Each structure stands twice: as C-alpha cells, then as structure tokens.
C-alpha cells in the first residue's frame, strides 16, 4: 500500500542542466534553449532560470512566491561553488546577468540587466582580477546605467547625454576611447543621477541588486512596449516571462574579446552562408542596440580564427538539431567562445519560403512541416509591389538591407510624429540614428524604418523583420539629426521632416522622392506571367510554387472569389479560385443603369415598375453570361439585391439644395421633386437594419423574379453555347424560414418557365446567407428550404456585436485595441467565442437537417489566415475572398489541413 506523499510543491527555479527546449511554457524560450545547448555540451556559462509560474504569481499578487527566495539562494550557492567565486566578493566577484525570456521571442521589449554584483568595493577587485582597470569601470558604469533605467525608472537619456558629453569633452566618438579615469568620472556622475532622480542611492548589496532586477523583469512583462508588441504579434497576455540568471562572461576585456549575433542562414534572403555581426571589445547589448556599427561576422575569421571555426561548427550543430534557421548570441572572452542564447530566428517572408524548401531538400523536414514554416501573412507580403529598377531615381545613400519591401513616405524623426501623421492618413518613414524598444509604436505606424547605425541584428532590423516592415539599417553616409528633425546626405542634400523618401529593404538603397513601383514577381507568377519551371524563374517564385503545390494537394477547404464582373472573375481564376462565392448584384446596378433603378423606385403603377424591370433584365442577363463564361465549369454564387434602395438615389442633402434652388428660380424639375419625395420616403435611421436583402424582394414585386430570370436565361444561353454554367442563387439577410420559402417558391416558378422554354434542366441551386443571429439560431429550420448556406460574417459580426462598422472603426476601435479589449479587430479576424460560436452552431444544425448542405463563408474573414483555420475546424466546404487574397487562403487552408502531420519540427 503506497503512502500518501501529499501535494507536490511547485518548483520555481531550474538549473540550466535540468531543462530542455520543450519546456518553453515554463522556462521561456531563452531559458529552454540555454538548457538545450547545455545538454548538447556547448559552452554555455552556468546559470539558472526562474520560471514563468513565479512571474504569474508575482503579477497576480504583487508578491514573489514564498519559496522563491530560498530556491534562488540554493541555486546561487551551487553556481558560486561551480564558479569558485561569490556574488559581491570583493577580491574576485562573481557577476551575473538578469535577463527576461518569454515563451515567444519579444526582442528588446522586456528588461535585461548585466554585470549584477559590482559595487564600489568589488569593482577594484574585478580590475585586479582581470588585470584591466578600464574594463572593470566600464562594466560598472554599464550596470548603473542599465539598473538605473530598468529597475529604478531613471530617464535613460540622462545617462546617454552624460556619456556623449564625456566623449565630446575628450574629443572622441566611440565609448571604447574613454579610459579608466574617464569611466570613473562617469560612474560618479551616474550614481549622482540615480540619487537625484530615483530618490535613493544605487544599491551596493549585490543580492539586493539581483532581487530588484528580477522583480523589474517580471514587471516589464506588463510594460507598455511589451503589451503593444504582444498585441501586434498576437501573443497571449497571460504567459508571463521567465528570468534567466547567468554567470557573466565579458566581451569588453580588450581586442581579444567581443560579442556578436550570428544566423545559420541569411534572415533576409534565406541563403546559406556566414551571416551576422561582430563587435570587438563590447558587451552584447551594444550589438543589439546598434550604438556602434559592427563588422561582418566573416571578419571574425581574421580576428580570431579558433573562435570563428568553433562558432561555425556550433552553428551547424544547432541548425541540424533545431532543423531551422537559428539566431545565436555569443561572447568571446579573451579567446574563449561562450554561447549566450539561441532561438529559431525571425526571418523575412522571402527567406521563410526559401528556407522551408531548402530544408526539405536537405532531408531535415518534410513537406508538411515546410508548409507549417510559412504563413499567409508572409505570402501577402511577397505580393506587394517593388520599386521599378528602370525608373529615374535620385539615390542619396545606401545601408544594410535588413527587411525587404518598397516603402515610400514622408520623413519623420520620432515615434510621436510617426503616429500622429499616420493617423491623419499620411504615409511616413521613421528615421532614427538607431531605434530602441520605446520606438515600437512609431515603427508600427510607419511604412518603413531607416537608421544610420546598426546592422542586420540591431533592434530595428530584428523587430522590422518580425513585423514584416521594410527596413534599411546602418546607412552611415546619412547623418541623422533628430533634434533639428533633418537628415543630411552626401553632397549637402538635406532632407527635412515632411520630405518624401523611398527606401528599398531588399537592396538597402535610399532615394529622395517617390520611386514608382512595379508588380511583385510572386504576383506575376500567380497571374501566369512567370513560370516556376523556367530557367530564368526566380528562386523565390520556385519556392512559393513548391509550397503552394503541396498546400493545394492537402487542403480540404476549397477557395472561391468575391467577384462581380468577368474581369475580376478571370483574374481570380488565374489566382487559383475554384469558383465565385459571392457575386454582389448591386454593383451591376450602378453607372448608366442607375436611371432604371430610379424609375423602379419612382414607379407609381405596376406598369411603370414592370417597364423598369424589363429594361434591367437584359442588362443583368448580359452580366451573368460574361460571368458564367469566365467561370465556366465552376460554381458561381449570385447574391440577389442586398443594400437599401436609397443607396441608388442622389444624396439627400445635394438633392434638397438642388430642388430648393430650382424652386427659388421657379423652374423646379418634376423628376427631382419626385426623387426627393422618394429619398425622404426611403430614408432610414439605420439602413443596415432596415429595408434591404430579402425584405426588398418581398415588398417590391418582381424585383427578385427579374434577377432570377436573368440568371436562369444567362445559364441557358451558356448551355446552348456548349458551356457549363453552375449558378447558385443566394437570398440575403434571411431571418426566418418563411421569408426564404416565399422567395424560393417565386424563384422556382421563374426557373421552371425558363427551363421549359429552353428545353433543358439548368440544375440551379437555391440557398441563403446566414448573417443574422436569428438565422444562425434557427439554421435547422432554414436548412429545410436551403440547399446551401453562405455565412456573411461581416454583417453577422455587426449584428452580434451591435456595431455599425463604418462608425465604430473610426470612433473607438483604436481605444479598444490599446486597452486590450480586442487583440485584433473582430472584422479582421473572426470572433471565435461570439460570432464563431454562431457559425459553428448553425453549421451543425443545418447539416443535422440536411446532411448534404453545402457550407461556405463570403465575408472578408474568408481571406484572413487565422479565420481560415477556424472555418476548416468548423467543417465548412469553402471560403470566398477578394481575388488578391486567394493565394493566402489557399496556403492557409493547406496549413490547416496539414497541422499536426509534419515531421522534423523540434521547435513548434
């Protein structure tokens, strides 16, 4: 008989030797990967990780878990024994870093403090132990600077300004030219700044430093920039961050030391090779911050070949182990290489497709996993236009191609202006010497980012790639003056705030003025103007072709287009559409045909109304003939007239003024008077909930019958021409089965008349849109009279939430997003808990009544990647979206079908 051991006590601290890469939920990405590298026998400085569970307890209660301090003390003691030195020891101190590390990479969004353990007493011991006084005082000033800003909330600009003043006073431009005496003065000034601004002295107790730094990292999870980044990247807010406490290794010990970031493949292009940045005599934050321009990683071979060769071997080991592009941070301390971090690296959209297919060819992953390595959002980025290489341009500079794309906008020099101008409808380019995490909201608002400092691993580059923003970094020949809000290019060219600039993130080139754009080669591929098998086919196009071909093979969801004319239908078909899921017939009532709609609305007698309908019939029929020809052999869902009739009449204000002026001149137009009366008669306080959709067909005799006849006669004409029309007639805005039954009876009568006259069976199907909550809740009844459902999720979202989309998006959606009420607009990605629940319930109820009921969706959600996965899960047969979004929907439908089937993924 087993003894009851009682409840398990939560463990809040793990040594690097205890974890592994599969514990990201608990140890965060950084901690899990440090543990994994330790397990692989790679040179990782010893340390331990405080779990995300501890962070959650702290954030929920405001207090650390009761057991945390003792656990940290025990692991710290073990670390001290392993290193042979103690934290804060005066003669030979152990120093540690305290670094954040959430499950998902959030570069620069949370806090880090290096060199914990230095004090007035121990800095001298560190100098003696290292034999380098400058190094010790440089490390101490870094600690006070980072601790003051991160932990004590001191304005970081105060430290930066003091550092710049010290360099200016000595006549140097880089901090490495400051000697020990200069740094001692800086430390003294930094401590004074801390006392003045924080109201307390910089703590001399190393354990107090560490404990306060841990709390600061916990609290940075809910910092403004971290919350903004999570909303942007759709990272859940309840994960918390782990804290990694790692023994310090020093890259700032002289010319035989340094720090760097490496990629196992180019994160911008996906090409294999030696990619990354290295900075001699520096600590890791210097590289990421971009405060000094780095040298290429390949240059390390000349500086320290032993460390370089070891790094190359480790990079190969990590890529083969993780089976993906790895992003690596390392430090060299007097010739000894140390690995500080690895993670699956962020990459550009083009690199994602290239790398996925390369890894398949190398046998590291299979096609299903390759499909999971790319996203619809990345594919959409590849379909954006690029700069016209043949255009006349005024090139003013060139930097590092950090994140591809063609971005044009007005130059702005701070985030506040970027946000302000962007909200006013202006396209802007954010220009900075280097960005920092506080610039995140400005980076989001901008079309692209340009910096004069930093490389491919700088903050600007890493964050821009993650967001899919165009970015050029390290354009050294461009002098950025943020205070005077200007940038100076070679030749004395001055770009003032508001001047238009263009940046090419694929080449690193910067241009004055607006450069024209041309279609993306990926769009040309989808249009059929570029063939992936041709000798001159772009490698990217070939990669996209391979991934798309697999997605099409495995996906269950079919993808249709929202198209209202033959031109859009043909383009959609080239993009891979398998039919039309929504033809909005109201778009056929505009232009010259508006006159006949006006006559219909103004008709006082049955004869006048029938005359107007008779004039519209052949025009509608011609539209449908062209549409059925373009989509021959594929289904075409035609929605009968949906919007309120007043939309086809003149604006009430303009018409009232015209009539009033005419009456003052005593030459009033009789037709204008009748139109004005009709406008007043049809005016509704909320047209979205008024006389529209099926209601129009029930109160205006002959309207829907005319449209059905046009569809049926067009189908018959195509059949006579040996075509294969497959029309589906959809009745909009149904709320009760009785509405659908009445319209269906009328439609079937018209179809029978056309079939008898033509002597053929047209096989037309009749269905409805589910776009009202009542329709979703009574879907079982409605399915008795419908052969198909198409979910109109735009209107369903409006009616479920009580939103008028045109009004609320401009009035309060921004506030809702900022406050975290929405992670994303419910009009962009389907609200699974509300709208999605109705879709699921309606689908199940409809098929319970009619097992062969065809189900689709035709709102904008049909082209949204996350929503496509939901529609796959619910069991819909197809999604329908705008032609440009069809490739995205195809890809995501394949990803939804293959999820969980992939092999070779160690990090997902």
Secondary structure, DSSP 8 states (H G I E B T S, - for coil): ------S-----EEETTT--TT-HHHHHHHHHHHHHHHHTT-----EEEE-HHHHHHHHHHSS--TTHHHHHHHHHHHHHHHHTS-BT-SSS-B-EEEEEEESS--TTTS-EEEEET--TTHHHHHHHHHT-HHHHHHHHHHHHHHHHHHTS---HHHHHHHHHHHHHHHT-SSGGG--HHHHHHHHHHHHHHHHHHHSS-----HHHHHHHHHHHHHHHTTSHHHHHHHHHHT--TTS-EEEEEEE---S-SSTT-EEEEEEEE-TTT--EEEEEEEEES--HHHHHHTSS--EEGGGHHHH-HHHHHHHHHHHHHHHHHHTS-EEEEEEEETTEEEEEEEEE----HHHHHHHHHHHHHTTSS-HHHHHHTS-HHHHHHHTS-EE-TTS---EEEE-EEEE--EEEEEEE-SHHHHHHHHHTT--EEEEESS--GGGHHHHHHSSEEEESS--TTSHHHHHHHHHT-EEEE--TTSEEETTTTEEEETTTEEEETT-EEEEETTT-EEEES---EE--HHHHHHHTSS-TTSTT--HHHHHHHHHHHHHHHH--SEEEEE-SSHHHHHHHHHTT--EEEEEEGGGGGSGGGHHHHHHHHH--SHHHHHHHHHHHHHHHHHHHHHHHHHTTTSEEEEE---S-GGGGS--HHHHHHHHHHHHHTT---HHHHHHHHHHHHH--TTGGGSS-THHHHHHSTTHHHHHHHHHHHHHHHHHHTT---EEEEEE-S--SHHHHHHHHHHHHHHHHHHHHHHTS----EEEEEE-SHHHHHTHHHHTTS-SEEEE-HHHHHHHHHT--HHHHHHHTHHHHHHTTS-SS-TTTS--TTTHHHHHHHHHHHHHHH-TT-EEEE-SGGGG-HHHHHHHHHHT-SEEEE-GGGHHHHHHHHHHHHHTT---S-S--
